[in-house]
């Protein structure tokens, strides 16, 4: 039986999902250099550094993650460095410290338990806090979006990024309510969404999904440009990985996984067969820059799901860099 992942030191509120599977897919080796593009609590980084006498660069845009990395750096010394910024900018971030190639990159897409559990970050629809949702301190907050965007824009965001079928009803209710008073707190918005959708009944003793889940997810993704960041990060990984370098990505919802799946399928040459009525896609003639390491997607075991409910929606995909050139310049990603 696969060993269960354990919480990283000083991080009792966060258990990295698919930890053993991530390390197995990355295959850490002595003297190689890896990137953890979503450092967070350092769970994956710690497991990789403990698995082999290698080095690792962590990247995170969350100031609180950078603070955690300071103590982490004292523990691992010169084997670990931290860069503050977005993983989509990792080519430039690594260039600034004199690194132009690495042997492996791992990305854990989404929001960490630290961020979800801190009401003041504004991600939670169960604990009251300011309606913020930013992973860093710059840019629009969720309150700016909810109070400033028109009804159609709000509906499109909630439908596209939350896959919420009743997005128009929610957007309409938001616009009506904000005319009386702006939204400033998370529970205020959560209660409004619940008043529109209602609370689903409990089935077989399982707590139902909160009706505001999809709306909050959509706002968080929009505020942090998470889909654009993921696309840029995948292109950056393709550019940075040395031949036989490994890319390992853990995602938590279908939108993220679809982007990762399509990117890896395209770069590995696994494109849909060309129609006899249509010319072959131009990209089909390009040599594959990635080789798929696994068939399909890796999901958590039943034991891990029971021990860590957050892992239930997680999916892992992995690929290996070939010697072929990158498909696109980073600026085109």
C-alpha positions in Angstrom: 0.0 0.0 0.0 1.3 3.5 -0.8 2.4 5.4 2.2 0.1 8.2 3.2 1.4 11.8 2.8 2.2 13.6 6.0 1.8 17.3 6.7 5.0 19.3 6.2 6.7 20.6 9.4 5.2 23.7 10.8 2.2 23.3 8.4 -0.3 21.3 10.3 -3.2 22.8 8.3 -1.9 21.8 4.9 -1.5 18.3 3.6 -0.1 18.2 0.0 -2.2 15.9 -2.2 -0.8 13.1 -4.3 2.5 13.7 -2.6 4.0 10.2 -3.2 2.8 10.3 -6.8 4.3 13.7 -7.5 7.7 12.6 -6.2 7.5 9.4 -8.1 6.7 11.2 -11.3 9.4 13.9 -10.8 12.1 11.2 -10.0 14.5 13.4 -8.0 18.1 12.6 -8.6 21.4 13.8 -7.1 22.8 17.1 -8.3 19.8 18.0 -10.4 17.8 21.2 -10.2 14.0 21.4 -9.7 11.4 24.1 -9.6 8.3 24.2 -7.4 6.3 26.8 -9.2 3.7 26.9 -6.4 5.7 26.7 -3.2 2.8 27.4 -0.8 3.6 25.5 2.4 6.6 23.8 1.0 5.2 20.3 1.2 6.2 19.1 -2.3 9.5 21.0 -2.1 10.4 19.3 1.2 9.6 15.8 -0.2 11.8 16.4 -3.2 14.7 17.8 -1.3 14.5 14.9 1.2 14.3 12.3 -1.6 17.7 13.1 -3.2 20.7 15.4 -2.7 19.4 17.8 -5.3 18.6 21.6 -5.4 15.2 23.3 -5.7 13.9 26.8 -6.5 10.5 27.7 -5.1 8.3 30.3 -6.7 5.2 32.0 -5.1 3.4 35.3 -5.4 1.9 35.1 -2.0 3.8 37.2 0.5 2.9 34.8 3.3 4.4 31.9 1.4 7.6 33.9 0.9 7.8 34.4 4.7 7.4 30.6 5.3 10.2 30.0 2.7 12.6 32.0 4.9 12.6 29.4 7.6 12.6 26.7 5.0 15.7 28.2 3.5 17.5 28.1 6.9 16.7 24.4 7.1 18.0 23.4 3.6 20.7 26.0 3.1 22.1 26.5 -0.4 20.1 23.7 -1.8 16.9 25.9 -1.7 16.2 29.3 -3.1 12.9 31.2 -3.2 11.7 33.7 -5.9 8.8 36.0 -5.3 6.5 36.2 -8.4 4.2 34.3 -10.7 5.1 30.9 -12.0 4.0 32.0 -15.4 7.0 34.4 -15.3 9.4 31.7 -14.3 11.7 32.1 -17.3 12.4 35.7 -16.4 12.5 34.9 -12.6 15.1 32.2 -13.1 17.1 34.2 -15.7 17.4 36.9 -13.0 19.3 34.5 -10.8 21.4 33.0 -13.6 19.4 29.8 -14.3 18.4 28.9 -17.9 17.5 25.3 -17.6 16.2 22.8 -15.0 15.6 19.1 -14.6 12.0 19.1 -13.4 9.1 21.4 -12.6 6.0 20.8 -10.5 2.9 22.9 -10.3 0.1 22.5 -7.8 -2.7 24.6 -9.3 -5.2 26.4 -7.1 -5.4 27.8 -3.6 -3.7 26.3 -0.6 -5.3 25.3 2.7 -3.5 28.2 4.3 -5.2 30.7 2.0 -8.6 29.0 2.3 -8.5 28.7 6.0 -7.6 32.3 6.7 -10.8 34.3 6.6 -8.9 37.6 6.1 -7.8 36.4 2.7 -11.4 36.5 1.5 -11.5 33.1 -0.2 -13.9 31.4 2.2 -17.7 31.4 1.9 -18.0 29.8 5.3 -15.9 32.3 7.4 -16.5 36.0 7.2 -13.8 38.2 5.8 -13.1 41.0 3.4 -14.1 40.1 -0.2 -10.6 40.1 -1.5 -9.4 36.7 -3.0 -6.1 38.0 -4.4 -3.1 35.7 -4.1 -0.9 38.8 -4.0 -1.7 42.4 -2.9 -1.9 43.9 -6.4 -4.7 44.1 -9.0 -8.5 44.0 -8.6 -10.1 42.4 -5.6 -13.2 40.3 -5.8 -15.1 43.2 -4.3 -14.0 45.4 -7.2 -15.4 42.8 -9.6 -18.7 42.2 -7.8 -19.4 45.9 -7.3 -18.0 47.2 -10.6 -18.7 44.8 -13.4 -22.0 44.9 -15.3 -24.5 42.1 -15.2 -23.4 40.4 -18.4 -19.7 40.5 -17.4 -20.5 39.0 -14.0 -22.7 36.3 -15.5 -20.0 35.3 -18.1 -17.3 35.1 -15.4 -19.5 32.9 -13.1 -20.6 30.7 -16.0 -17.1 30.3 -17.6 -14.9 29.9 -14.5 -17.5 28.4 -12.1 -19.5 26.3 -14.7 -22.5 27.6 -12.8 -25.7 27.1 -14.9 -27.6 29.7 -13.0 -25.0 32.4 -13.5 -27.5 34.9 -15.0 -29.8 34.7 -12.0 -26.9 35.2 -9.6 -25.5 38.1 -11.6 -28.9 39.8 -11.7 -29.3 39.4 -8.0 -25.9 40.8 -7.3 -26.6 43.9 -9.4 -29.9 44.5 -7.7 -28.5 44.1 -4.2 -25.4 46.3 -4.8 -27.6 49.2 -5.8 -28.6 49.3 -2.2 -25.2 48.7 -0.6 -21.9 47.4 -2.0 -20.6 43.9 -1.2 -17.6 44.1 1.2 -17.6 40.8 3.1 -17.5 37.2 2.0 -20.5 36.0 4.0 -22.6 38.8 2.5 -22.0 37.5 -1.0 -22.3 33.9 0.1 -25.7 34.5 1.6 -26.9 36.3 -1.5 -26.0 33.4 -3.7 -27.6 31.0 -1.3 -30.8 33.0 -1.4 -30.8 32.6 -5.2 -30.0 28.9 -5.4 -31.3 27.6 -2.1 -29.5 25.1 0.1 -29.4 21.5 -1.4 -30.6 18.7 0.9 -28.3 16.4 2.8 -27.9 13.0 1.0 -26.8 9.8 2.8 -25.3 11.8 5.6 -22.8 13.7 3.3 -22.7 17.5 3.7 -23.9 19.1 0.4 -21.7 21.4 -1.6 -22.3 25.0 -0.5 -24.4 26.8 -3.2 -21.8 29.6 -3.4 -18.9 27.3 -4.2 -18.9 27.8 -8.0 -19.4 31.6 -7.7 -16.5 32.0 -5.3 -14.3 29.7 -7.5 -15.2 31.8 -10.6 -14.3 35.1 -8.9 -11.0 33.7 -7.5 -10.0 32.4 -10.9 -10.8 35.7 -12.6 -9.2 37.9 -10.0 -5.9 36.0 -10.1 -6.0 35.3 -13.9 -5.5 31.6 -13.0 -6.2 30.2 -16.4 -3.9 32.6 -18.2 -1.3 32.0 -15.5 -1.6 28.2 -16.1 -1.2 28.6 -19.8 1.9 30.8 -19.4 3.3 28.5 -16.8 3.1 25.4 -19.0 4.7 27.3 -21.9 7.5 28.5 -19.5 8.0 24.9 -18.3 8.4 23.7 -21.9 11.1 26.4 -22.5 13.0 25.8 -19.2 13.1 22.0 -19.1 16.3 20.3 -20.2 16.0 17.1 -22.4 14.5 14.3 -20.2 13.3 16.9 -17.7 10.0 16.2 -16.1 6.8 18.3 -15.8 4.3 17.3 -13.1 1.0 19.2 -12.7 -1.6 18.7 -10.0 -5.0 20.3 -10.8 -8.3 20.5 -8.8 -11.1 21.2 -11.2 -12.0 20.4 -14.8 -11.1 23.8 -16.3 -7.5 23.5 -15.1 -7.2 19.8 -16.0 -8.5 20.5 -19.5 -5.8 23.1 -20.1 -3.1 20.7 -18.8 -4.4 17.7 -20.8 -4.7 19.6 -24.0 -1.3 21.2 -23.7 0.4 17.9 -23.0 -1.5 16.1 -25.8 -0.7 18.8 -28.3 3.0 19.0 -27.4 3.3 15.2 -27.4 1.8 15.0 -30.9 -1.4 13.4 -29.8 -3.7 15.5 -31.9 -7.1 14.5 -33.2 -6.8 12.7 -36.6 -7.1 15.1 -39.5 -10.4 15.0 -41.4 -10.1 13.9 -45.0 -12.1 17.0 -45.9 -9.7 19.4 -44.1 -6.0 20.0 -44.4 -3.8 18.7 -41.6 -3.2 21.1 -38.8 0.1 23.0 -39.2 1.2 22.0 -35.7 0.8 18.3 -36.5 4.0 18.4 -38.5 6.1 19.8 -35.5 8.3 17.3 -33.6 6.9 16.5 -30.2 8.5 18.6 -27.4 6.9 16.4 -24.7 6.5 12.7 -24.2 3.6 11.6 -22.0 4.8 9.7 -19.0 1.5 8.2 -17.9 -1.6 7.0 -19.7 -4.4 9.4 -18.8 -4.6 11.0 -15.4 -3.5 9.8 -11.9 -6.1 10.3 -9.1 -5.8 9.9 -5.3 -6.4 6.5 -3.7 -9.5 5.9 -1.6 -7.3 5.9 1.5 -5.9 9.4 0.7 -9.4 10.7 -0.1 -10.6 9.5 3.3 -7.7 11.0 5.1 -7.7 14.3 3.2 -11.0 15.3 1.6 -9.3 18.1 -0.3 -7.7 15.5 -2.5 -10.9 14.2 -3.9 -11.0 16.4 -7.0 -7.2 16.3 -7.6 -5.7 15.0 -10.8 -2.0 14.5 -11.7 -0.6 14.6 -15.2 3.1 14.2 -16.1 5.3 14.5 -19.2 9.0 14.3 -20.1 10.8 16.9 -22.2 12.2 15.8 -25.5 15.1 17.4 -27.4 12.7 19.1 -29.9 12.5 22.9 -29.8 9.7 24.7 -28.1 6.5 25.1 -30.1 5.9 28.8 -29.4 7.8 31.8 -28.0 6.8 32.6 -24.4 5.3 35.9 -25.6 2.8 33.9 -27.7 1.6 31.7 -24.9 
